[in-house]
Amino acid sequence: MERVKTMIKWAGLAICIFSILALAGCSKVNKDNYDKIKIGMSHEKVVEVLGEPNTCEDPILKTKSCRWGSSEKQIEIKFVGDTVIWRSSKGL
């Protein structure tokens, strides 16, 4: 019985570790995806590459800035209308 409990604990630990590694690998905020973003791309195409942004400022004169990621690792893109006019990254 004790052996079964030990095996269950190890299996649970393995599942947790695998889940954490899988989530870390799923982040779309990375250098490869940043390099796919080009000036002139549509907002829709950017969302296909990066997913939905974490935050977007309210548009001012049809200009808005959106961010993907965290304060340590992020991609920021500025749009006029729905077109990329500027991009930057941090921590990639």
Summary of the structure (lengths in Angstrom):
residues: 92
radius of gyration: 19.3
end to end distance: 47.9
largest distance: 68.7
contacts: 220
relative contact order: 0.16
helix: 41%
strand: 28%
